[in-house]
Amino acid sequence: MAESATPIDQAPDLATILAARERIRSFVRRTPVLSSPALDALCGARLVFKCESLQEIGAFKARGASNAVLSLSDAEAARGVVTHSSGNHGAALAWAAARRGIPAWVVMPSTAAAVKQQAVRQFGATVRHSDPGVDSREKVCAAVQAETGATLIHPYNDWRVIAGQGTAALELLEDAPELDAVIAPVGGGGLVSGTAIAAKSLAPSIKVYGAEPAGADDAFQSLRAGRIVPQTDPRTIADGLRSSLGDRTFAVIRTRVDAIATASEEAIVRAMRLLWERLRLVIEPSGAVPLACLLENKLPVERLRVGIILSGGNVDLDRLPWQDATA
Amino acid sequence: MAESATPIDQAPDLATILAARERIRSFVRRTPVLSSPALDALCGARLVFKCESLQEIGAFKARGASNAVLSLSDAEAARGVVTHSSGNHGAALAWAAARRGIPAWVVMPSTAAAVKQQAVRQFGATVRHSDPGVDSREKVCAAVQAETGATLIHPYNDWRVIAGQGTAALELLEDAPELDAVIAPVGGGGLVSGTAIAAKSLAPSIKVYGAEPAGADDAFQSLRAGRIVPQTDPRTIADGLRSSLGDRTFAVIRTRVDAIATASEEAIVRAMRLLWERLRLVIEPSGAVPLACLLENKLPVERLRVGIILSGGNVDLDRLPWQDATA
């Protein structure tokens, strides 16, 4: 298994992403592509939506985690995997490890919501608590590695993960080969990086855009500054997009992503509700950010054919943002 | 077009439903089939879900309405179509008529919610108001027919509509050919009738079940009595399932449907929420009734492979049943 695995020390190219797609084929779903004339009319463009919310774990993160887990040698795999994430990557890694039958440890703050800890434990993974800060999180991860020999699978700053995330764009372009542009949300940048490599390899003239909350616009700032500007004090409902970029994702974004757009919180909530109403999909706030950017006319896609990656659908159904007093 | 159209005076067979599928191919979507290991574990069966909520209009009704509209001769079509429905069939017929470029009239009580009237008007159809009762509704329909020459397309007691609804089961069995049973919700019985004809023609040993709210169990009562027991005073959140059977749907159900199960309101709400959480699909209460029957162990499907038709996803997102004080 190790020989054909995604290299961990170099950026993936199209061949690497195609190989990742074969590797993860039995683990992940080929998600459907949907469209909505009503949303087209609202945005003045022809939109197709790649529904990664319909992965078994409800997010594209299944792809990167599967590729990383399946790229391990049998000896590495036997020692398990570890990551830090209280979001979809933690659950995805726990799930992918369970599918391969290997142990997994997920580090999250002891303050993480019980439902997020449960999302990891349901797949048999072990939750290890850290303090909220990055330092504590990395210290606990390192301790698990030292203790168990587990391989660290970073949520986004890992070429195996980035190659896996790129497989969504491969499928999207197979189902909708005539796209002029693709938009993906940007948190740590794994999805938009994989998307940019895959899409521009298949269709060199295609535009690839990242979409961020204005309240967590570190990728926008980083692209403008020409260096990684860390995200401090993110203020957004899009809880999957609060991370800072990594050196690998920034390297891809600065060379392959045409622009980063930002959306207001109001537009994110409106876009989320429109997706529920018009596509009848449960989409989390992070997944609604690309459409939110279009609702606010932040990207030059008028009358173009645009693919949007709906990244995930894990939402607290007791508390919907359009029902909050603040929304 | 008339020669190859679905006959209006005889029950469809497999050939008729296959022809309907070809006829409506450019109008409707081939919806995906999803599964969830978590729901399998809860129900003790292997479930696959046919996601008709992902039709453009959010319901399987697109199929029957398209088949009826496309079965009209050019001369008939030019005079338009009329129906009575404040639910998904009204919107579906308006949409199908707009796609063919012909006029449509939809009769609904003047008390119907504004959002339901809007769902019809958005496709350019004309809303005609009646009083709430069946008599007034039929009188207004007849007046529109007399005035315009429009063809009445009944929501379910029409062989063209039943043939169209059967195309969902054709696709389901192509994607999941090994099913032991299929379950469809029962309102007027158009979906379960088309499903039973299609499924039992393709797989004679398959079981076909109908699922009803206990608070609107007229199909259950009718099957037991051997005659149509009209639904009076329905009490259920599943607003798509409050109708009585028609003579055509009852004729199919009594000969082709193996059993009708009923679900409590509590189970319907629980099933609806589980579908949102586990499949990340917006499913309306009516669409959750088959799963609700399984949660209450009302059907003999233990360890079997079961197809469930998720009939629709049109929901008022401001008011979710698990947030109501009564739920």
Interface residues (C-beta under 8 A of the other chain):
Chain A: P32 L34 S36 P37 A38 S53 L54 E56 G58 Q122 R273 W276 E277 L279 R280 L281 V282 I283 G313 N314 L317 D318 L320 W322 Q323
Chain B: P32 L34 S36 P37 A38 S53 L54 E56 G58 Q122 R273 W276 E277 L279 R280 L281 V282 I283 G313 N314 L317 D318 L320 W322 Q323
